């Protein structure tokens, strides 16, 4: 057993009604099932040890990616590896129908704390939304919220932020600061609680599993992270099929964000469904942006540029324990993945790593905006997420898409903070509308460098 393996094992309209047509996926938007057989992929215990990061530019048969056309094929190969060994596949959508119920809007106000220290009272129009998905005689529903700006859209239609939100048990879904701030910037937000799509428990319950029960065949073993992403894709279906027209929302100008486990789900969703325009995994950690093969325990980082001062008056931080593979495979998190992932006894047996998942968003349509917290997040492994960002950036650069990947690091907070939102929407204004950079808030070079550079 390798040294890294030992580390892994140590951590144990009163209800207006919208009707969509049958969903027909555009080519190469979603993961399509293939005839993956035992001859094609070996069991985890039979795989060779790979100590270094798996080379994103090398096919399984040893060929190298030489052209952008090669990358298209390699991208599909990597996607299939993640579906088979880690997250499970997304089900086919042929025969699936989506529709929705939308309640009357109400105007809501919220005092939003800004990075400058002020807390302006922001207004937005809020509507409760019920998403309804039918598939092969079954039907499932989950709630969402639409949060719209008070003003008319500046570009004819609102861009939209699809936000995966945490909701405390026993409480209702509510719009938060980020949605109200987005509205003040001319962005609509669709909020949902992923646990309404798939329960965060081993029981495989929720809207997704009502339609697609978990079973013994690997093609029917979709883990919860991928199921949560499926829910975001269905909201996008609804926007494309008429809900966007109702709300004056442009589905093609969208952002998908999530924090922590939902950050993992956002990255998986963006990798599986390339309709997501700007993918924002925030503080996503192991199973998200953090490399399995990059342990940063004991590493020292100088956080001076973020304003950090330690108890001794210095600016360095010694990294504590990272989340190990054994924790992801434990009772509290194992349902996030498929059954095959649970068979890996060592990260070096994994045929993939997370820089490859991030690289699946490298195309001319998509953007990746990575958010990391530098302090108080040793378990989430910010240094490893930065390493994955740098490895994925090589693919974006290879495709001459360097501006399509960005990184934002804040000091503390397991969240998509307001300072992150300001920079994110500045970035989206530039990338989706060709706006000039608002250098008062964000300079483009800030989103290409960070505190981890050179450390």
Secondary structure, DSSP 4 states (H G I P E B T S, - for coil): --HHHHHHHH----SEEEEEEE--PPTTSSPPP----TTTS--GGGSPP--SPPPTTB-TTSPBP-SHHHHHHHHHHHHHHHIIIII-PPPP-TTEEEEEEEPPPEEEEEEEE-TTS-EEEEEEEEEEEEEEEEETTEEEEEEEEEEE-SSPPTTSSEEEEEEE----TT------HHHHHHHHTTEEEEEE-HHHHS-SSTT--SHHHHHS---SSGGG---HHHHHHHHHHHHHHHIIIIIHHHHTEEEEEEEEEEETHHHHHHHHHHHH-TT-SEEEEES--BTTTB-TT---TT-EEE-GGGT---TTS--EEE--PPPPHHHHTSTTTGGGS-TGGGG-S-GGG-S--HHHHHHTT-SSS-EEEEEEE-SS-TTT-HHHHHHHHHHHHHHHHHTT-GGGEEEEEESS-SS--HHHHHHHHHHHHHHHH-PPP-TTT--GGGGT--TTTT-
